[in-house]
Amino acid sequence: MGGRGYKPDVASINMFETREESLMSEIFRLNDYLARIGVEGPLRADLATLTKLQAAHVAALPFEGLDPLLRRPVALDLAALQAKIVDGRRGGYCYEQNAIFAAALDALGFEVTRLGARVRWMSPPDAPLGPRTHMLLKVDLDGIAYLADVGFGACLLEAPLRLEIGAEQRTAMGTYRLTDGEGHYTLSAQRPDGWRAMYAFNLEPQLAADYELGNYFTSTHPQAPFPNVLIMERLLADQRLKLVNLRLIAEARDGRVVSERTIASAEDLADVLDQTFQITPPVPAAEIFARISG
């Protein structure tokens, strides 16, 4: 980039700087968010509130990648996120989910650090690390650091995890552990066939510009999963519900599949979106069905 004749795109640089300033200045409507996820006060910046909010968030706001699949832009500014997720009957994927969750935690007085992770879920154990394409949060409470993540759509977390190496941490819907090596942490989930790596990360804070670039890649690159596969997930008190294209799957807390069926028609898909995942898609279900059944 620094070779002879190269001229930096000042407009693009200024766009990211201006974008970051605007993100910081936007107003978050906390009461509307709390009503959307069904949480009432009193709320304080403590572990009980963090745990309550995270469980309510993943139950009410499903992980869904409809916009990338439909080639619709994914906007990360707070105004757009609130219009889509809080005011609209929609969910979103990691950048959207964790951005709006972070805004809620900020508004409640939590100490939040925005991080980036490299997804490992579908990678062989010896595969090299890929780019940072996942957003997660670190929340510090009384000298203890917790991971708070409401946007990992392969294995949603319904509770914060201590940033503690080696310990197996059991939640209502899973068992997890953190390992440390070669300059990064790896979060893994216990599955029926053993431990499975979810993602690798370090504690370097991310900027709004980092997320803008990661979001653009994740939502538009032809080799990224979201423009090619419909991925949805909702986490209930005792069940993990997933939709992968036409496969509707229910998993137990250990990842064991307890039921699975194939979406049979556009009408069936419309019913699943409305009743199971409780969202109103941005286009008719027939258009989505045609894309994922072709």
HELIX and SHEET records of a PDB file:
HELIX    1   1 VAL A   10  SER A   25  1                                  16    
HELIX    2   2 LEU A   30  ILE A   37  1                                   8    
HELIX    3   3 LEU A   47  ALA A   60  1                                  14    
HELIX    4   4 LEU A   66  LEU A   69  1                                   4    
HELIX    5   5 LEU A   78  LEU A   81  1                                   4    
HELIX    6   6 GLN A   82  ASP A   87  3                                   6    
HELIX    7   7 CYS A   94  ALA A  107  1                                  14    
HELIX    8   8 ALA A  208  THR A  220  1                                  13    
HELIX    9   9 ALA A  266  ASP A  271  1                                   6    
HELIX   10  10 VAL A  272  THR A  276  3                                   5    
HELIX   11  11 ALA A  285  SER A  293  1                                   9    
SHEET    1   A 5 PHE A  63  GLU A  64  0                                        
SHEET    2   A 5 ILE A 231  LEU A 235 -1                                        
SHEET    3   A 5 ARG A 240  VAL A 244 -1                                        
SHEET    4   A 5 ARG A 247  GLU A 251 -1                                        
SHEET    5   A 5 VAL A 257  THR A 262 -1                                        
SHEET    1   B 8 LEU A 161  ARG A 162  0                                        
SHEET    2   B 8 ILE A 144  ALA A 148 -1                                        
SHEET    3   B 8 HIS A 134  LEU A 141 -1                                        
SHEET    4   B 8 GLU A 111  VAL A 119 -1                                        
SHEET    5   B 8 GLY A 194  PHE A 201 -1                                        
SHEET    6   B 8 HIS A 184  ARG A 191 -1                                        
SHEET    7   B 8 GLY A 174  GLY A 181 -1                                        
SHEET    8   B 8 GLN A 169  THR A 171 -1                                        
END                                                                             
